[in-house]
Amino acid sequence: MSEQPHLRAYLCDDCWNKTPHFKVKAKKPVTIDSPMSDWPMVWIALYTTSCMVLIAIIGFYLWIK
């Protein structure tokens, strides 16, 4: 047995050396991409305005007929 068995999962030195060892690389920081960062505010304003105009046109035709 090794001198510090709790660090080697209580395995003998031969068994410990035969098992594969994997090293964990440092985690990359998670970045959250905002959907607002891709679109300029002018595009968002134009899209919102066009949707409101379209709803107004549909409402106008439904109200007349």
Steps between C-alpha positions, in 0.01 A plus 500: 500500500608855448580736783182702436236246401211747518652695210520190285158348572657233724669327206845348501767683305493253209122524464512878526761523226300269268177701519458779246524850643311790350586861557223755502581812306389836629139574421429769248283777639144483374395807310135570441443667169212741504280502190492878533873523439465375141231746392544877505223693673393656168413158359304411812308828480424449130387142556272603788356789299435280198323241716282771654413640155412154374273436799338842445433420133349161585289659773385775265385250236324287761327808643378621158365164388 
